[in-house]
Amino acid sequence: MGLRHTRENAARARRGTEWAKTARPQFKVRFVGVLMLIIGVLPLIAGGRDFAYAARLAGTQGTFQVFYAERFHGTGRDSQAVHTVWNGTFRSADGRTTDDKATLRDEADSHKLGARIPVTRAGAGTYYTARANYALGWLCLCLAGGWMVAVALVAVSYGRGFRRADPQTPRPVRAALLIARGCVFASGAAGAAAVAVDIIT
């Protein structure tokens, strides 16, 4: 009985050691995946939402007429940066909605007094500049978040890395990696297009 008991203990110890070798890297990968998921969800949601407004796919379309600008310094680490808030009036394209005390947060310094800017009203007091370069910029951010989320889901679900070309890679993982790769290329293209449009216009 003593010898048998000793062998069982030794076997349990070996299994514990093997589990420790495999569990530690899985925990680390999953932990990193959770962090990536938390970080990636924010730009995915915020970028998608702002893209919809900047591209006029959501909200109330209209025009913002500039009256005057207010510039102020940021706070904390951003204290040296100067931000611009434009004050004016908003009028919807159908004429049903007006706002005589509208404010638009747009860092562009080229707006002239009396200029009319195409905007989208997302809610009371919230306006988005509706221009192609703005929409492409938000789309770039959204796709970057999509890449992080896709990779994070694989890490959290499986606790290890995969290669899409590996024949043993599960189909859901291949799909996620394909989506992540597409997001990377599309995000780069959207960012380059945003810069090009901004320069041209």
N, CA and C of each residue as an Amber inpcrd file, in Angstrom:
protein
   603
   0.8260000  -1.2080000   0.0000000   0.0000000   0.0000000   0.0000000
   0.8550000   1.2490000   0.0000000   1.9770000   1.1740000   0.7720000
   2.8330000   2.3470000   0.8540000   3.4460000   2.6880000  -0.4840000
   3.9270000   1.6180000  -1.2260000   4.5360000   1.8470000  -2.5320000
   3.5120000   2.3950000  -3.5190000   2.3010000   1.8200000  -3.4860000
   1.2460000   2.2780000  -4.3790000   0.8730000   3.7230000  -4.0930000
   0.8040000   4.0490000  -2.8200000   0.4640000   5.3990000  -2.4230000
   1.5390000   6.3820000  -2.8950000   2.7880000   5.9470000  -2.7990000
   3.9000000   6.7970000  -3.2290000   3.8420000   7.0460000  -4.7350000
   3.5190000   5.9820000  -5.5090000   3.4260000   6.1180000  -6.9670000
   2.2860000   7.0620000  -7.3610000   1.1580000   6.9390000  -6.6560000
   0.0200000   7.8180000  -6.9530000   0.3710000   9.2860000  -6.6800000
   1.0720000   9.5070000  -5.5770000   1.4870000  10.8660000  -5.2500000
   2.4480000  11.4270000  -6.3010000   3.3570000  10.5470000  -6.7610000
   4.3130000  10.9740000  -7.7750000   3.5900000  11.3100000  -9.0790000
   2.5940000  10.4830000  -9.4440000   1.8230000  10.7370000 -10.6660000
   1.0540000  12.0490000 -10.5510000   0.4670000  12.2930000  -9.3750000
  -0.2550000  13.5380000  -9.1710000   0.6830000  14.7360000  -9.2780000
   1.8710000  14.5780000  -8.7460000   2.8500000  15.6680000  -8.8070000
   3.2460000  15.9620000 -10.2430000   3.4320000  14.8820000 -11.0640000
   3.7870000  15.0690000 -12.4690000   2.6660000  15.7680000 -13.2170000
   1.4030000  15.3520000 -12.9270000   0.2600000  15.9940000 -13.5900000
   0.1600000  17.4610000 -13.1840000   0.4630000  17.7160000 -11.8920000
   0.4240000  19.1030000 -11.4370000   1.4770000  19.9510000 -12.1180000
   2.6660000  19.3670000 -12.3080000   3.7450000  20.0940000 -12.9790000
   3.3880000  20.3640000 -14.4370000   2.8550000  19.3160000 -15.1180000
   2.4510000  19.4930000 -16.5150000   1.3490000  20.5390000 -16.6410000
   0.3870000  20.5210000 -15.6880000  -0.6940000  21.5070000 -15.7260000
  -0.1400000  22.9130000 -15.5380000   0.8360000  23.0510000 -14.6270000
   1.4160000  24.3650000 -14.3630000   2.1270000  24.9060000 -15.5980000
   2.8250000  23.9950000 -16.3200000   3.5450000  24.4270000 -17.5230000
   2.5980000  24.9290000 -18.6030000   1.4390000  24.2730000 -18.7080000
   0.4940000  24.6620000 -19.7640000  -0.4560000  25.7590000 -19.3130000
  -0.7900000  25.7810000 -18.0150000  -1.7790000  26.7440000 -17.5210000
  -1.2200000  28.1500000 -17.4430000   0.0450000  28.2880000 -17.0820000
   0.6110000  29.6190000 -16.9260000   0.5980000  30.4200000 -18.2220000
   1.1100000  29.8860000 -19.3130000   1.0420000  30.6710000 -20.5490000
  -0.3970000  30.9070000 -21.0080000  -1.3060000  29.9860000 -20.7770000
  -2.6970000  30.1930000 -21.1560000  -3.2970000  31.3450000 -20.3600000
  -2.9910000  31.3950000 -19.0750000  -3.5090000  32.4790000 -18.2470000
  -2.9720000  33.8240000 -18.7330000  -1.6690000  33.8520000 -19.0530000
  -1.0680000  35.0950000 -19.5320000  -1.6990000  35.5460000 -20.8350000
  -1.8950000  34.6030000 -21.7500000  -2.4890000  34.9450000 -23.0430000
  -3.9150000  35.4390000 -22.8560000  -4.6610000  34.7550000 -22.0150000
  -6.0460000  35.1830000 -21.7620000  -6.0980000  36.5460000 -21.0750000
  -5.1720000  36.7810000 -20.1690000  -5.1280000  38.0710000 -19.4770000
  -4.8480000  39.2050000 -20.4630000  -3.8700000  38.9860000 -21.3340000
  -3.5660000  39.9810000 -22.3710000  -4.7670000  40.1540000 -23.2990000
  -5.4360000  39.0400000 -23.6040000  -6.6160000  39.1130000 -24.4590000
  -7.7240000  39.9440000 -23.8450000  -7.9210000  39.7970000 -22.5260000
  -8.9420000  40.6020000 -21.8360000  -8.5940000  42.0830000 -21.9100000
  -7.3120000  42.3980000 -21.7040000  -6.8910000  43.7960000 -21.7920000
  -7.1220000  44.3540000 -23.1920000  -6.7650000  43.5690000 -24.2180000
  -6.9770000  44.0040000 -25.5980000  -8.4620000  44.1860000 -25.8930000
  -9.2710000  43.3030000 -25.3350000 -10.7120000  43.3860000 -25.5560000
 -11.2790000  44.6700000 -24.9510000 -10.8410000  44.9820000 -23.7350000
 -11.3120000  46.2000000 -23.0680000 -10.8700000  47.4400000 -23.8390000
  -9.6120000  47.4370000 -24.2870000  -9.0840000  48.5920000 -25.0170000
  -9.7160000  48.7100000 -26.4000000  -9.9440000  47.5760000 -27.0590000
 -10.4390000  47.5960000 -28.4270000 -11.9160000  47.9190000 -28.5640000
 -12.7140000  47.5810000 -27.5450000 -14.1530000  47.8240000 -27.6360000
 -14.4610000  49.3140000 -27.7340000 -13.7100000  50.1350000 -27.0080000
 -13.9760000  51.5810000 -26.9830000 -13.8470000  52.2170000 -28.3610000
 -12.7000000  52.0820000 -29.0620000 -12.6300000  52.6730000 -30.4060000
 -13.5740000  52.0130000 -31.4000000 -13.8690000  50.7230000 -31.2060000
 -14.7940000  50.0500000 -32.1090000 -16.1810000  50.6910000 -32.0380000
 -16.6710000  50.8900000 -30.8200000 -18.0050000  51.4540000 -30.6390000
 -18.0190000  52.9520000 -30.9280000 -17.0710000  53.6860000 -30.3240000
 -17.0320000  55.1420000 -30.5050000 -16.7410000  55.5160000 -31.9520000
 -15.7970000  54.8090000 -32.5740000 -15.4700000  55.0970000 -33.9670000
 -16.6220000  54.7850000 -34.9010000 -17.3120000  53.6660000 -34.6520000
 -18.4660000  53.3180000 -35.4830000 -19.5980000  54.3140000 -35.3380000
 -19.8390000  54.7430000 -34.0930000 -20.9020000  55.7230000 -33.8430000
 -20.5890000  57.0500000 -34.5180000 -19.3700000  57.5550000 -34.3190000
 -19.0040000  58.8500000 -34.8790000 -18.9180000  58.7940000 -36.4000000
 -18.5030000  57.6420000 -36.9420000 -18.4940000  57.4860000 -38.3980000
 -19.8990000  57.6070000 -38.9610000 -20.8620000  56.9860000 -38.2850000
 -22.2500000  57.0380000 -38.7580000 -22.7610000  58.4720000 -38.8020000
 -22.3990000  59.2780000 -37.8130000 -22.8450000  60.6730000 -37.7970000
 -22.0800000  61.5110000 -38.8200000 -20.7600000  61.3220000 -38.8940000
 -19.9540000  62.1050000 -39.8320000 -20.2920000  61.7700000 -41.2770000
 -20.6970000  60.5200000 -41.5380000 -21.0760000  60.1060000 -42.8870000
 -22.5500000  60.3550000 -43.1740000 -23.2580000  60.9560000 -42.2060000
 -24.6750000  61.2690000 -42.3480000 -25.5420000  60.0230000 -42.5280000
 -25.1280000  58.9550000 -41.9000000 -25.9220000  57.7270000 -41.9070000
 -26.8880000  57.6920000 -40.7250000 -26.6880000  58.5920000 -39.7670000
 -27.5460000  58.6690000 -38.5880000 -27.6760000  60.1310000 -38.1820000
 -28.6640000  60.4260000 -37.3550000 -28.8400000  61.7810000 -36.8670000
 -29.6340000  62.6620000 -37.8200000 -29.6780000  63.9550000 -37.4890000
 -30.4140000  64.9390000 -38.2830000 -29.4380000  65.7730000 -39.0900000
 -29.5440000  65.7140000 -40.3900000 -28.6510000  66.4700000 -41.2610000
 -29.0340000  67.9460000 -41.2670000 -28.0290000  68.7910000 -41.3770000
 -28.2980000  70.2120000 -41.4160000 -27.0410000  71.0190000 -41.6260000
 -27.1170000  72.3270000 -41.3060000 -26.0070000  73.2520000 -41.5160000
 -25.7470000  74.0470000 -40.2460000 -24.4780000  74.1940000 -39.9310000
 -24.0500000  74.9940000 -38.7830000 -23.4360000  76.2800000 -39.3180000
 -23.9740000  77.4300000 -38.9240000 -23.4350000  78.7180000 -39.3480000
 -22.5950000  79.3090000 -38.2190000 -21.3590000  79.6370000 -38.5290000
 -20.4010000  80.1050000 -37.5280000 -20.6570000  81.5680000 -37.1720000
 -20.7080000  81.8410000 -35.8640000 -20.8050000  83.2260000 -35.3640000
 -19.4560000  83.6790000 -34.8030000 -18.8930000  82.8930000 -33.9030000
 -17.5920000  83.2310000 -33.3350000 -16.9730000  81.9670000 -32.7390000
 -15.6700000  82.0510000 -32.4370000 -14.9300000  80.9020000 -31.9220000
 -14.4350000  81.1880000 -30.5120000 -14.3590000  80.1450000 -29.7090000
 -13.7780000  80.2150000 -28.3730000 -12.6380000  79.2140000 -28.3010000
 -11.5010000  79.6700000 -27.8070000 -10.3400000  78.7910000 -27.6750000
  -9.9350000  78.7100000 -26.2110000  -9.6200000  77.5050000 -25.7620000
  -9.2440000  77.3180000 -24.3710000  -8.2040000  76.2050000 -24.2700000
  -7.4430000  76.2510000 -23.1780000  -6.4070000  75.2470000 -22.9400000
  -7.0170000  74.0300000 -22.2540000  -6.4180000  72.8810000 -22.5110000
  -6.8730000  71.6490000 -21.8920000  -6.4480000  71.5980000 -20.4270000
  -6.6770000  70.4710000 -19.8000000  -6.3270000  70.2880000 -18.3990000
  -5.3920000  69.0950000 -18.2540000  -4.6580000  69.0570000 -17.1540000
  -3.7550000  67.9290000 -16.8900000  -2.6280000  67.8650000 -17.9030000
  -2.3850000  66.6690000 -18.4280000  -1.3210000  66.4960000 -19.4130000
  -1.6190000  67.2360000 -20.7070000  -2.8860000  67.5290000 -20.9240000
  -3.3040000  68.1970000 -22.1520000  -3.3710000  69.7190000 -21.9690000
  -2.7350000  70.2350000 -20.9070000  -2.8720000  71.6520000 -20.5720000
  -2.2410000  72.5750000 -21.6010000  -1.2830000  72.0760000 -22.3780000
  -0.6200000  72.9170000 -23.3650000  -1.3670000  72.9630000 -24.6910000
  -2.3080000  72.0730000 -24.8820000  -3.0610000  72.0240000 -26.1360000
  -4.1800000  73.0600000 -26.1210000  -4.4100000  73.6650000 -27.2640000
  -5.4730000  74.6580000 -27.4000000  -6.6280000  74.0370000 -28.1840000
  -7.8140000  74.0560000 -27.6250000  -8.9920000  73.4900000 -28.2580000
  -9.9200000  74.6010000 -28.7310000 -10.6430000  74.3330000 -29.7890000
 -11.5260000  75.3330000 -30.3780000 -12.9730000  74.8690000 -30.3330000
 -13.8300000  75.7540000 -29.9050000 -15.2650000  75.5090000 -29.9060000
 -15.9200000  76.6260000 -30.7130000 -16.6930000  76.2430000 -31.7190000
 -17.3580000  77.2150000 -32.5770000 -18.7970000  77.4040000 -32.1110000
 -19.1970000  78.6440000 -32.0020000 -20.5530000  78.9920000 -31.5980000
 -21.3270000  79.5180000 -32.7980000 -22.5760000  79.1140000 -32.8910000
 -23.3780000  79.5590000 -34.0230000 -24.7930000  79.0310000 -33.9440000
 -25.3980000  78.8580000 -35.0980000 -26.7770000  78.3670000 -35.1640000
 -26.8410000  77.1210000 -36.0290000 -27.7810000  76.2770000 -35.7050000
 -28.0130000  75.0600000 -36.4940000 -29.4060000  75.1030000 -37.0990000
 -29.4720000  74.6640000 -38.3350000 -30.7650000  74.5500000 -39.0140000
 -30.7640000  73.2460000 -39.7820000 -31.7580000  72.4030000 -39.5270000
 -31.8330000  71.1100000 -40.2010000 -32.1630000  71.2860000 -41.6760000
 -31.8390000  70.2700000 -42.4580000 -32.0710000  70.3420000 -43.9000000
 -33.5440000  70.4930000 -44.2380000 -34.4290000  69.9300000 -43.4170000
 -35.8630000  70.0410000 -43.6830000 -36.4890000  71.2690000 -43.0210000
 -35.6850000  72.0250000 -42.2830000 -36.1690000  73.2470000 -41.6570000
 -36.9890000  73.0490000 -40.3980000 -37.1310000  71.8240000 -39.9440000
 -37.9670000  71.5580000 -38.7700000 -37.2460000  71.7900000 -37.4490000
 -35.9180000  71.6570000 -37.4630000 -35.1540000  71.7800000 -36.2240000
 -34.1650000  72.9320000 -36.3270000 -34.1760000  73.8230000 -35.3370000
 -33.2240000  74.9340000 -35.2780000 -32.6620000  75.0370000 -33.8690000
 -31.4570000  75.5610000 -33.7720000 -30.7900000  75.7610000 -32.4880000
 -29.9630000  77.0370000 -32.5980000 -30.3820000  78.0880000 -31.9060000
 -29.6970000  79.3870000 -31.9860000 -28.4760000  79.4710000 -31.0800000
 -28.2700000  78.4550000 -30.2220000 -27.1230000  78.4490000 -29.3220000
 -26.3200000  77.1620000 -29.4950000 -26.1040000  76.8010000 -30.7300000
 -25.3820000  75.5590000 -31.0230000 -23.8720000  75.7660000 -30.8670000
 -23.1930000  74.7260000 -30.4460000 -21.7310000  74.7410000 -30.3420000
 -21.1780000  73.5210000 -31.0630000 -20.0790000  73.7200000 -31.7640000
 -19.4600000  72.6500000 -32.5500000 -17.9960000  72.5340000 -32.1540000
 -17.6060000  71.3630000 -31.6740000 -16.1990000  71.1210000 -31.3430000
 -15.4890000  70.6470000 -32.6020000 -14.7720000  71.5550000 -33.2280000
 -14.0560000  71.2650000 -34.4660000 -12.7030000  71.9490000 -34.3630000
 -11.6290000  71.1790000 -34.4060000 -10.2980000  71.7370000 -34.2050000
  -9.7850000  72.5300000 -35.4030000 -10.5030000  72.5210000 -36.5050000
 -10.0740000  73.2780000 -37.6790000 -10.1040000  74.7770000 -37.3740000
  -9.0440000  75.4880000 -37.7580000  -8.9630000  76.9240000 -37.5030000
  -9.2790000  77.7460000 -38.7480000  -9.7420000  77.0930000 -39.7900000
  -9.9390000  77.7800000 -41.0640000 -11.3660000  78.2780000 -41.2730000
 -12.2580000  78.0120000 -40.3260000 -13.6330000  78.4650000 -40.5000000
 -13.7130000  79.9870000 -40.3640000 -14.4190000  80.6150000 -41.2590000
 -14.5990000  82.0590000 -41.2150000 -15.9470000  82.3820000 -40.5800000
 -16.0430000  83.5910000 -40.0400000 -17.3070000  84.0170000 -39.4580000
 -18.3850000  84.0460000 -40.5400000 -19.5120000  83.4390000 -40.2280000
 -20.5960000  83.3580000 -41.2030000 -20.5360000  82.1280000 -42.0850000
 -19.4290000  81.3320000 -41.9650000 -19.2910000  80.1270000 -42.7970000
 -20.3590000  79.1100000 -42.4380000 -20.7790000  78.3520000 -43.4320000
 -21.7900000  77.3180000 -43.2300000 -21.1140000  75.9470000 -43.3400000
 -21.2160000  75.1710000 -42.2720000 -20.5460000  73.8780000 -42.1920000
 -21.5870000  72.7650000 -42.2030000 -21.4290000  71.7780000 -43.0680000
 -22.3660000  70.6360000 -43.0440000 -22.1530000  69.8170000 -41.7770000
 -23.2210000  69.6080000 -41.0230000 -23.1170000  68.8750000 -39.7610000
 -24.2700000  67.8960000 -39.6220000 -24.1410000  67.0430000 -38.6210000
 -25.2060000  66.1140000 -38.2450000 -25.4940000  66.3070000 -36.7620000
 -26.7460000  66.4820000 -36.4370000 -27.1550000  66.6380000 -35.0310000
 -27.4430000  65.2590000 -34.4560000 -26.6540000  64.8750000 -33.4420000
 -26.8230000  63.5630000 -32.8290000 -27.7830000  63.6080000 -31.6630000
 -27.9410000  64.7560000 -31.0830000 -28.8300000  64.9230000 -29.9360000
 -28.8120000  66.3750000 -29.5290000 -29.4770000  66.7080000 -28.4750000
 -29.5280000  68.0960000 -28.0290000 -28.1260000  68.6060000 -27.6870000
 -27.6270000  69.5380000 -28.4680000 -26.3230000  70.1420000 -28.1950000
 -25.1360000  69.3530000 -28.7050000 -25.3360000  68.2550000 -29.4050000
 -24.2260000  67.4400000 -29.9190000 -24.2320000  67.4490000 -31.4390000
 -23.1350000  67.9450000 -32.0270000 -23.0550000  68.0650000 -33.4780000
 -21.7410000  67.4720000 -33.9810000 -21.8180000  66.8690000 -35.1510000
 -20.6500000  66.2840000 -35.7960000 -20.4360000  66.9330000 -37.1580000
 -19.1820000  67.2900000 -37.4490000 -18.8660000  67.8030000 -38.7830000
 -19.0490000  66.6780000 -39.7930000 -19.8570000  66.9220000 -40.8030000
 -20.1950000  65.8760000 -41.7790000 -19.3880000  66.0740000 -43.0550000
 -18.1590000  65.6180000 -43.0210000 -17.2760000  65.7110000 -44.1830000
 -16.5580000  64.3840000 -44.3790000 -16.1100000  64.1550000 -45.6140000
 -15.5330000  62.8580000 -45.9610000 -14.2930000  62.5290000 -45.1390000
 -13.3940000  63.5030000 -44.9460000 -12.1630000  63.2070000 -44.2060000
 -12.4480000  62.8760000 -42.7430000 -13.4720000  63.5200000 -42.1600000
 -13.8590000  63.2000000 -40.7930000 -14.4280000  61.7830000 -40.7190000
 -15.3050000  61.4590000 -41.6630000 -15.9210000  60.1320000 -41.6720000
 -14.8720000  59.0390000 -41.8430000 -13.9140000  59.2580000 -42.7470000
 -12.8610000  58.2690000 -42.9780000 -11.9590000  58.1200000 -41.7540000
 -11.7140000  59.2180000 -41.0690000 -10.9030000  59.1540000 -39.8510000
 -11.5650000  58.3200000 -38.7710000 -12.8830000  58.5200000 -38.5730000
 -13.6040000  57.7200000 -37.5790000 -13.6840000  56.2620000 -38.0040000
 -13.8130000  56.0200000 -39.3180000 -13.8510000  54.6460000 -39.8110000
 -12.5210000  53.9420000 -39.5510000 -11.4270000  54.6670000 -39.7300000
 -10.0920000  54.1230000 -39.4460000  -9.9890000  53.6900000 -37.9860000
 -10.4910000  54.5380000 -37.0880000 -10.4670000  54.2140000 -35.6630000
 -11.3360000  53.0000000 -35.3560000 -12.5060000  52.9460000 -35.9570000
 -13.4240000  51.8270000 -35.7400000 -12.8080000  50.5030000 -36.1850000
 -12.1730000  50.4890000 -37.3450000 -11.5630000  49.2720000 -37.8640000
 -10.3580000  48.8440000 -37.0280000  -9.6110000  49.8160000 -36.5090000
  -8.4950000  49.4840000 -35.6150000  -9.0160000  48.7870000 -34.3680000
 -10.1340000  49.2830000 -33.8340000 -10.7500000  48.6170000 -32.6950000
 -11.2590000  47.2340000 -33.0550000 -11.7840000  47.0730000 -34.2540000
 -12.2550000  45.7750000 -34.7150000 -11.1420000  44.7550000 -34.7880000
  -9.9580000  45.1810000 -35.2300000  -8.8040000  44.2830000 -35.2800000
  -8.4530000  43.8030000 -33.8770000  -8.4120000  44.7270000 -32.9180000
  -8.0520000  44.3540000 -31.5500000  -9.0820000  43.4010000 -30.9460000
 -10.3430000  43.6530000 -31.1930000 -11.3930000  42.8050000 -30.6330000
 -11.3240000  41.3950000 -31.2220000 -11.1140000  41.2960000 -32.5350000
 -11.0470000  39.9870000 -33.1820000  -9.8930000  39.1470000 -32.6340000
  -8.7200000  39.7690000 -32.4940000  -7.5620000  39.0510000 -31.9520000
  -7.7790000  38.7080000 -30.4770000  -8.3790000  39.6390000 -29.7430000
  -8.6100000  39.4180000 -28.3130000  -9.5640000  38.2620000 -28.0730000
 -10.5890000  38.1230000 -28.8990000 -11.5510000  37.0440000 -28.7290000
 -10.8900000  35.6760000 -28.8830000  -9.9380000  35.5900000 -29.8150000
  -9.2070000  34.3300000 -29.9980000  -8.3720000  34.0340000 -28.7610000
  -7.6640000  35.0460000 -28.2570000  -6.8070000  34.8490000 -27.0880000
  -7.6190000  34.4650000 -25.8610000  -8.7510000  35.1330000 -25.6560000
  -9.5780000  34.8460000 -24.4770000 -10.2180000  33.4700000 -24.5880000
 -10.6700000  33.0970000 -25.7760000 -11.3830000  31.8320000 -25.9550000
 -10.4760000  30.6110000 -25.8850000  -9.2690000  30.7240000 -26.4510000
  -8.4050000  29.5480000 -26.5650000  -7.1410000  29.6280000 -25.7070000
  -6.7770000  30.8020000 -25.2570000  -5.6020000  30.9350000 -24.4110000
  -4.2920000  30.6330000 -25.0940000  -4.2460000  30.7850000 -26.3880000
  -3.0130000  30.5390000 -27.1320000  -3.1050000  31.2300000 -28.4770000
  -1.9430000  31.3470000 -29.1360000  -1.9070000  31.9620000 -30.4490000
  -2.0840000  30.9340000 -31.5460000  -2.5290000  31.3870000 -32.6960000
  -2.7350000  30.5020000 -33.8440000  -2.2050000  31.1770000 -35.1020000
  -1.9430000  30.3540000 -36.0850000  -1.6140000  30.8400000 -37.4170000
  -2.7280000  30.4290000 -38.3620000  -3.1700000  31.3830000 -39.1680000
  -4.3060000  31.0960000 -40.0340000  -3.9810000  30.0010000 -41.0440000
  -2.7010000  29.8760000 -41.4320000  -2.3120000  28.8690000 -42.4270000
  -2.1570000  27.4780000 -41.8300000  -2.1390000  27.3690000 -40.5160000
  -1.9850000  26.0670000 -39.8620000  -3.2580000  25.2440000 -40.0770000
  -3.1430000  24.0230000 -40.6460000  -4.3410000  23.2080000 -40.9020000
  -5.0790000  22.7910000 -39.6360000  -4.4000000  22.8190000 -38.4780000
  -5.0380000  22.4380000 -37.2270000  -5.7720000  23.6070000 -36.5510000
  -5.6940000  24.7750000 -37.1380000  -6.3730000  25.9430000 -36.5630000
  -7.8850000  25.7980000 -36.7190000  -8.6630000  25.9370000 -35.6480000
 -10.1270000  25.8150000 -35.7420000 -10.7240000  26.8460000 -36.7050000
 -11.8470000  26.5010000 -37.3030000 -12.4880000  27.4070000 -38.2580000
 -12.8770000  28.7510000 -37.6560000 -13.4530000  28.7840000 -36.4500000
 -13.7880000  30.0970000 -35.8700000 -12.5750000  31.0010000 -35.7030000
 -11.4320000  30.3770000 -35.3740000 -10.2090000  31.1550000 -35.2160000
  -9.7390000  31.6760000 -36.5710000  -9.8350000  30.8310000 -37.5880000
  -9.4450000  31.2780000 -38.9310000 -10.2970000  32.4620000 -39.3720000
 -11.5920000  32.3680000 -39.0870000 -12.4930000  33.4590000 -39.4600000
 -12.1300000  34.7370000 -38.7140000 -11.8510000  34.6150000 -37.4080000
 -11.4920000  35.7830000 -36.6080000 -10.1900000  36.4070000 -37.0930000
  -9.2040000  35.5740000 -37.4100000  -7.9290000  36.0850000 -37.9010000
  -8.0790000  36.7280000 -39.2750000  -8.9570000  36.1640000 -40.1040000
  -9.2170000  36.7600000 -41.4130000  -9.8740000  38.1320000 -41.2610000
 -10.8210000  38.2220000 -40.3250000 -11.4690000  39.5060000 -40.0480000
 -10.4480000  40.5160000 -39.5270000  -9.5830000  40.0740000 -38.6140000
  -8.5620000  40.9630000 -38.0620000  -7.6340000  41.4770000 -39.1560000
  -7.2390000  40.5800000 -40.0510000  -6.3480000  40.9860000 -41.1400000
  -7.0460000  41.9810000 -42.0640000  -8.3140000  41.7320000 -42.3560000
  -9.0710000  42.6550000 -43.1970000  -9.2150000  44.0190000 -42.5410000
  -9.4230000  44.0340000 -41.2080000  -9.5430000  45.2970000 -40.4830000
  -8.2510000  46.1050000 -40.5460000  -7.1130000  45.4130000 -40.4620000
  -5.8230000  46.1090000 -40.5210000  -5.6570000  46.8180000 -41.8630000
  -5.8790000  46.0850000 -42.9520000  -5.7170000  46.6810000 -44.2800000
  -6.7470000  47.7870000 -44.5200000  -7.9940000  47.5390000 -44.1240000
  -9.0450000  48.5320000 -44.3380000  -8.8060000  49.7770000 -43.4920000
  -8.3230000  49.5950000 -42.2660000  -8.0310000  50.7400000 -41.4050000
  -6.9150000  51.5890000 -41.9950000  -5.8740000  50.9430000 -42.5010000
  -4.7820000  51.6810000 -43.1370000  -5.2510000  52.4400000 -44.3660000
  -6.1000000  51.7920000 -45.1610000  -6.6200000  52.4400000 -46.3670000
  -7.5030000  53.6360000 -46.0130000  -8.3430000  53.4740000 -44.9800000
  -9.2340000  54.5690000 -44.5550000  -8.4210000  55.7330000 -44.0080000
  -7.3750000  55.4430000 -43.2400000  -6.5280000  56.5010000 -42.7070000
  -5.8120000  57.2680000 -43.8020000  -5.2650000  56.5310000 -44.7940000
  -4.5790000  57.1810000 -45.9100000  -5.5510000  58.0190000 -46.7410000
  -6.7470000  57.4990000 -46.9430000  -7.7700000  58.2330000 -47.7030000
  -8.1890000  59.5080000 -46.9750000  -8.2860000  59.4210000 -45.6350000
  -8.6600000  60.6040000 -44.8370000  -7.6190000  61.7060000 -44.9800000
  -6.3380000  61.3320000 -44.9370000  -5.2810000  62.3070000 -45.1000000
  -5.2950000  62.9040000 -46.5020000  -5.4990000  62.0480000 -47.5140000
  -5.5290000  62.5240000 -48.8970000  -6.6870000  63.4890000 -49.1320000
  -7.8570000  63.1400000 -48.6350000  -9.0300000  64.0140000 -48.8100000
  -8.8170000  65.3350000 -48.0960000  -8.2290000  65.2910000 -46.9130000
  -7.9760000  66.5090000 -46.1470000  -7.0230000  67.4400000 -46.8860000
  -6.0020000  66.8630000 -47.5350000  -5.0510000  67.6680000 -48.2920000
  -5.7000000  68.2670000 -49.5470000  -6.5050000  67.4560000 -50.2140000
  -7.1340000  67.9070000 -51.4650000  -8.1590000  68.9950000 -51.2100000
  -8.9550000  68.8160000 -50.1510000 -10.0180000  69.7690000 -49.8580000
  -9.5380000  70.9010000 -48.9530000
